[in-house]
């Protein structure tokens, strides 16, 4: 059933991507001056990254911090909702005057990932030849391709070396790739709820989500952007499944239990509260995201293996010279603590593994702002 029909709301547009003519909000854009060679072969002929900044770059250009978002995030790390930004910043409590990333001191940069849908080049973007959107023709990307595009943004901003690169989940994958691919450009590193390589179980969860999208009759092989109806049912189902893996079983039990939603009767076609919650999460995503980007970014996450072509994980992580903190969430069942423990053990400059205590599962790296703020302050205060 369509997410819209399940919740009684009108059908969403074919894509929730930011499109030309939409309010720009706080976004700025970097357009690469040359094609981007891709790890899987070929090249992306035109690359544009949307990004936002807070604070000012210092005269010696030593105060820049790179913040990398997770799968369905974007460049709007901090700030209010408004034209161009349907939701407040996803780490609003971390970035600003007097906060852990104090914008009176730090120049904070957050790009929308290559392949994303909130202003950066992705499947919903116009093709260079002007013949509609990329759609199914958009190439396969890896985390290394995305980092290469971000390195071009750093060059354009005049940032030779990041004071800190921080990311969680998919953002953490790119953060570790930054430190391995460009150790000379990464002074400090904070990795949250992430891994050195996507595991078989993570790939398996993604496989089911990708199947839900691709089996939606409105997918059209990825060429749905010019139709009147996108694969909202498939994307909504993918979001429901993903969101379960993002939270913990005890949290869902304590929050919802077996209670019905308001006056609905689950024995007569009604919903339990937890089902209503998942419907709500699905409906929100299909109105602000693009199914093609969900596929491209999920496949990029599945491809993540920092040791590929580098002699294995140990050899690759041995390249990292940045002072490093690695933290995981104690209730995370999607990216379990053992994955962060491996990172902390194999990165020569990493201190002991930090543990974020949270009932919220994988999403704890987003919700436990005070604990994350403490880690940010710690890594920024560490001596080289």
C-alpha positions as CSV (number, residue, x, y, z in Angstrom):
1,X,0.0,0.0,0.0
2,X,1.2,3.5,-0.8
3,X,2.6,5.4,2.2
4,X,0.2,8.3,1.4
5,X,-2.9,6.0,1.2
6,X,-1.8,4.2,4.4
7,X,-1.8,7.6,6.3
8,X,-4.7,9.2,4.5
9,X,-2.6,12.0,3.1
10,X,-2.4,13.1,-0.6
11,X,0.2,11.4,-2.8
12,X,3.6,12.9,-2.6
13,X,5.4,14.2,-5.7
14,X,7.6,11.7,-7.6
15,X,10.6,12.8,-5.6
16,X,11.3,14.8,-2.5
17,X,14.6,16.0,-3.9
18,X,15.6,19.6,-3.9
19,X,15.0,20.9,-7.5
20,X,16.1,23.9,-9.5
21,X,13.7,26.8,-8.6
22,X,13.2,25.6,-5.0
23,X,14.2,28.0,-2.2
24,X,18.0,27.6,-1.7
25,X,17.8,28.1,2.0
26,X,21.3,28.3,3.5
27,X,22.9,26.2,0.7
28,X,25.8,27.2,-1.4
29,X,27.2,25.3,-4.3
30,X,30.5,24.1,-5.5
31,X,30.8,23.1,-9.2
32,X,33.8,21.0,-10.1
33,X,35.8,22.3,-13.1
34,X,36.5,18.8,-14.5
35,X,34.9,15.4,-14.6
36,X,35.3,13.0,-11.6
37,X,36.9,9.7,-12.4
38,X,35.0,6.9,-10.6
39,X,36.5,3.9,-8.8
40,X,34.1,1.5,-10.6
41,X,35.2,2.9,-14.0
42,X,34.2,5.7,-16.2
43,X,33.6,9.2,-14.9
44,X,30.9,11.6,-13.7
45,X,31.1,14.5,-16.3
46,X,29.6,17.1,-14.1
47,X,29.7,17.4,-10.3
48,X,28.0,19.9,-8.1
49,X,28.0,19.7,-4.3
50,X,25.6,21.7,-2.1
51,X,27.1,22.7,1.2
52,X,26.5,25.0,4.2
53,X,29.0,26.8,6.4
54,X,29.0,28.3,9.8
55,X,31.6,30.6,11.2
56,X,34.6,32.1,9.3
57,X,37.7,30.5,7.9
58,X,40.7,31.9,9.9
59,X,43.5,33.8,8.0
60,X,45.8,30.8,8.4
61,X,43.0,28.5,7.3
62,X,43.6,26.1,10.3
63,X,40.1,26.1,11.9
64,X,38.0,24.3,9.3
65,X,35.8,21.3,10.5
66,X,34.1,18.9,8.1
67,X,30.8,17.4,9.2
68,X,29.6,14.4,7.2
69,X,26.0,13.3,7.3
70,X,24.4,9.8,7.4
71,X,22.2,8.1,4.8
72,X,19.1,10.4,4.8
73,X,20.8,13.5,6.2
74,X,21.9,16.6,4.2
75,X,23.9,19.8,4.6
76,X,21.5,21.4,7.1
77,X,23.4,20.4,10.3
78,X,22.3,23.5,12.2
79,X,19.6,26.1,11.9
80,X,15.9,26.4,11.9
81,X,13.4,24.9,9.5
82,X,12.2,27.3,6.8
83,X,12.2,27.8,3.0
84,X,14.5,25.2,1.5
85,X,14.9,23.4,4.8
86,X,11.8,21.4,5.8
87,X,13.3,20.4,9.2
88,X,15.7,22.0,11.7
89,X,19.4,21.1,11.7
90,X,20.0,17.4,12.5
91,X,22.8,18.3,14.9
92,X,21.5,21.7,15.9
93,X,22.8,21.3,19.5
94,X,26.4,20.9,18.4
95,X,27.0,23.8,16.0
96,X,26.8,27.4,17.1
97,X,28.2,30.1,19.4
98,X,29.4,28.6,22.6
99,X,28.5,25.0,21.6
100,X,31.0,22.1,21.1
101,X,31.6,23.3,17.5
102,X,31.8,26.9,18.5
103,X,31.3,29.0,15.4
104,X,33.1,31.9,17.1
105,X,36.2,29.7,16.8
106,X,35.6,27.0,14.1
107,X,34.6,27.2,10.5
108,X,32.2,24.4,10.0
109,X,31.5,22.9,6.6
110,X,28.8,20.3,5.8
111,X,28.3,19.1,2.2
112,X,25.3,17.2,0.9
113,X,27.0,13.9,-0.2
114,X,27.6,13.2,-3.9
115,X,24.6,11.0,-5.0
116,X,22.3,12.7,-2.5
117,X,19.2,14.6,-3.3
118,X,19.4,18.0,-1.4
119,X,21.3,20.1,-4.0
120,X,24.2,17.8,-4.9
121,X,24.5,15.8,-8.1
122,X,22.4,12.7,-7.9
123,X,19.8,10.6,-9.7
124,X,17.3,13.4,-9.5
125,X,19.7,16.0,-11.0
126,X,19.5,17.2,-14.6
127,X,21.7,15.3,-17.0
128,X,24.5,17.4,-18.5
129,X,22.9,17.1,-22.0
130,X,19.7,18.5,-20.7
131,X,17.7,15.4,-21.5
132,X,15.8,15.0,-18.2
133,X,17.1,13.6,-15.0
134,X,19.9,11.1,-14.6
135,X,17.6,8.5,-13.2
136,X,18.8,4.9,-14.0
137,X,21.8,6.2,-15.9
138,X,23.4,7.6,-12.8
139,X,26.7,5.8,-12.2
140,X,27.6,3.5,-9.4
141,X,29.5,5.4,-6.6
142,X,31.7,4.4,-3.8
143,X,32.7,6.2,-0.6
144,X,36.0,7.0,-2.2
145,X,34.3,8.8,-5.1
146,X,32.3,10.8,-2.6
147,X,35.4,11.8,-0.7
148,X,37.2,12.7,-3.9
149,X,34.3,15.1,-4.7
150,X,34.5,16.5,-1.1
151,X,38.3,17.1,-1.6
152,X,37.4,19.2,-4.6
153,X,35.1,21.3,-2.3
154,X,37.9,21.7,0.3
155,X,40.3,22.9,-2.5
156,X,37.7,25.5,-3.6
157,X,37.2,26.7,0.0
158,X,41.0,27.0,0.4
159,X,41.1,24.3,3.1
160,X,44.4,22.4,2.9
161,X,43.9,20.5,6.2
162,X,40.8,19.9,8.2
163,X,41.1,20.6,11.9
164,X,38.6,17.9,12.4
165,X,36.6,15.4,10.3
166,X,33.5,14.1,12.0
167,X,30.8,11.7,10.9
168,X,28.5,9.0,12.1
169,X,27.2,5.9,10.3
170,X,27.5,6.6,6.5
171,X,29.2,9.9,7.5
172,X,31.7,7.9,9.6
173,X,32.5,5.7,6.6
174,X,33.4,8.8,4.6
175,X,35.3,10.3,7.6
176,X,37.5,7.2,7.9
177,X,38.1,7.3,4.1
178,X,39.2,10.9,4.4
179,X,41.7,9.9,7.0
180,X,43.1,7.0,4.9
181,X,42.9,8.7,1.5
182,X,44.2,12.1,2.7
183,X,46.0,11.6,6.0
184,X,47.9,14.9,5.4
185,X,44.6,16.8,5.2
186,X,43.0,15.3,8.3
187,X,44.4,16.6,11.6
188,X,41.8,15.1,13.9
189,X,39.1,12.5,13.4
190,X,35.9,11.5,15.3
191,X,34.2,8.3,14.1
192,X,30.7,7.6,15.5
193,X,28.7,4.4,15.2
194,X,30.5,3.3,12.0
195,X,32.8,0.6,10.6
196,X,35.9,-0.2,8.6
197,X,33.8,-2.2,6.1
198,X,30.2,-2.9,5.6
199,X,29.3,-6.3,7.2
200,X,27.3,-9.1,5.6
201,X,24.4,-8.3,7.9
202,X,24.4,-4.6,7.0
203,X,24.5,-5.5,3.3
204,X,21.6,-8.0,3.9
205,X,19.4,-5.3,5.6
206,X,20.2,-2.9,2.7
207,X,19.3,-5.6,0.2
208,X,15.8,-5.9,1.5
209,X,15.3,-2.2,1.4
210,X,16.6,-1.9,-2.1
211,X,14.3,-4.7,-3.1
212,X,11.3,-2.9,-1.7
213,X,12.1,0.2,-3.8
214,X,13.0,-1.7,-7.0
215,X,9.8,-3.9,-6.8
216,X,7.6,-0.8,-6.5
217,X,5.6,-0.7,-9.9
218,X,6.3,3.1,-10.0
219,X,10.1,2.6,-9.9
220,X,10.4,2.3,-13.7
221,X,13.9,1.1,-13.4
222,X,14.8,4.4,-11.8
223,X,13.3,6.6,-14.5
224,X,10.3,7.9,-12.5
225,X,11.2,11.5,-12.0
226,X,9.1,12.9,-14.9
227,X,6.1,10.7,-14.1
228,X,3.3,11.8,-11.8
229,X,4.0,9.1,-9.2
230,X,7.3,7.9,-7.8
231,X,8.0,4.7,-5.9
232,X,6.7,6.1,-2.6
233,X,5.4,2.8,-1.4
234,X,8.7,1.1,-1.9
235,X,10.7,3.9,-0.3
236,X,8.3,4.0,2.6
237,X,8.7,0.3,3.2
238,X,12.5,0.7,3.0
239,X,12.3,3.4,5.6
240,X,10.1,1.4,7.9
241,X,12.6,-1.5,7.9
242,X,15.6,0.7,8.2
243,X,14.1,2.6,11.1
244,X,13.6,-0.6,13.1
245,X,17.3,-1.3,12.8
246,X,18.1,2.3,13.8
247,X,16.3,1.9,17.2
248,X,16.6,-0.7,20.0
249,X,14.1,-3.3,21.0
250,X,13.9,-2.1,24.6
251,X,13.2,1.5,23.4
252,X,10.4,0.4,21.2
253,X,8.9,-1.8,23.9
254,X,9.1,0.9,26.5
255,X,7.8,3.6,24.2
256,X,4.9,1.7,22.5
257,X,4.5,-1.8,24.0
258,X,1.3,-3.4,22.5
259,X,-0.8,-0.3,22.7
260,X,-3.2,0.6,19.9
261,X,-3.0,3.9,18.1
262,X,-5.6,6.2,19.7
263,X,-9.1,4.6,19.1
264,X,-7.9,2.3,16.4
265,X,-8.5,-1.4,16.8
266,X,-5.8,-3.6,15.4
267,X,-8.2,-6.5,15.3
268,X,-10.4,-4.6,12.9
269,X,-8.0,-3.0,10.5
270,X,-6.5,-0.5,13.0
271,X,-2.9,0.0,13.9
272,X,-0.7,-0.5,17.0
273,X,1.2,2.6,18.1
274,X,4.5,1.2,16.8
275,X,2.9,0.7,13.4
276,X,1.6,4.3,13.4
277,X,5.1,5.5,14.3
278,X,6.7,3.6,11.4
279,X,4.0,5.0,9.0
280,X,4.9,8.5,10.2
281,X,8.6,8.0,9.7
282,X,7.9,6.6,6.2
283,X,5.6,9.5,5.2
284,X,8.1,12.1,6.3
285,X,11.0,10.5,4.3
286,X,9.1,10.1,1.0
287,X,8.3,13.9,1.1
288,X,11.9,15.0,1.6
289,X,14.0,12.3,-0.1
290,X,14.6,10.7,-3.4
291,X,14.3,6.9,-4.0
292,X,17.1,6.9,-6.6
293,X,19.4,8.6,-4.1
294,X,18.4,6.0,-1.4
295,X,19.5,3.3,-3.8
296,X,22.7,5.0,-4.9
297,X,23.8,5.8,-1.4
298,X,22.8,2.4,0.0
299,X,24.9,0.7,-2.7
300,X,27.8,3.0,-1.9
301,X,27.5,2.0,1.8
302,X,27.5,-1.7,0.8
303,X,30.7,-1.1,-1.2
304,X,32.5,0.4,1.8
305,X,35.7,-1.4,2.6
306,X,38.6,0.8,3.7
307,X,41.1,-2.1,3.1
308,X,40.1,-2.7,-0.5
309,X,43.1,-2.4,-2.7
310,X,45.2,-1.3,0.2
311,X,46.5,-4.6,1.6
312,X,43.5,-5.1,4.0
313,X,41.9,-3.3,6.9
314,X,45.0,-3.3,9.2
315,X,47.3,-1.8,6.5
316,X,44.7,0.8,5.4
317,X,44.0,2.0,8.9
318,X,47.7,2.1,9.6
319,X,47.9,5.1,7.2
320,X,45.8,7.3,9.6
321,X,47.9,10.0,11.3
322,X,45.0,12.1,12.6
323,X,44.5,12.1,16.4
324,X,41.4,9.9,16.6
325,X,38.5,9.2,18.8
326,X,36.2,6.3,18.0
327,X,32.8,5.9,19.7
328,X,29.9,3.5,19.5
329,X,26.4,3.3,21.0
330,X,26.0,0.6,23.6
331,X,22.5,-0.4,22.3
332,X,23.3,-0.2,18.6
333,X,22.3,-3.5,16.9
334,X,23.0,-2.3,13.3
335,X,26.6,-1.1,13.9
336,X,27.6,-3.1,17.0
337,X,30.4,-2.0,19.3
338,X,32.7,-4.7,18.0
339,X,33.0,-2.7,14.7
340,X,34.1,0.5,16.5
341,X,36.4,-1.5,18.7
342,X,38.2,-2.8,15.6
343,X,38.7,0.8,14.4
344,X,40.0,1.9,17.7
345,X,42.4,-1.0,17.9
346,X,43.8,-0.7,14.4
347,X,44.1,3.1,14.0
348,X,47.6,3.8,15.5
349,X,46.7,7.3,16.7
350,X,43.3,6.3,18.3
351,X,42.8,6.3,22.0
352,X,40.6,3.8,23.8
353,X,37.1,3.2,22.5
354,X,34.4,5.5,23.9
355,X,30.9,4.2,24.5
356,X,27.8,6.4,24.1
357,X,25.2,5.2,26.6
358,X,21.7,5.4,25.0
359,X,18.5,3.4,24.9
360,X,17.9,4.6,21.3
361,X,20.1,2.2,19.4
362,X,22.1,3.3,16.3
363,X,20.3,6.7,16.3
364,X,22.0,7.4,19.6
365,X,24.8,9.1,17.8
366,X,22.2,11.7,16.7
367,X,20.1,11.9,19.8
368,X,22.7,11.9,22.6
369,X,23.9,15.4,21.8
370,X,25.5,16.1,25.1
371,X,27.7,13.0,25.0
372,X,28.7,13.6,21.4
373,X,29.5,17.2,22.3
374,X,31.8,15.9,25.0
375,X,33.6,13.8,22.5
376,X,34.0,16.7,20.1
377,X,35.5,18.9,22.8
378,X,37.8,16.0,23.8
379,X,39.2,15.4,20.3
380,X,39.6,19.1,19.6
381,X,41.5,19.5,22.9
382,X,43.9,16.6,22.3
383,X,47.5,17.4,21.5
384,X,49.1,16.3,18.3
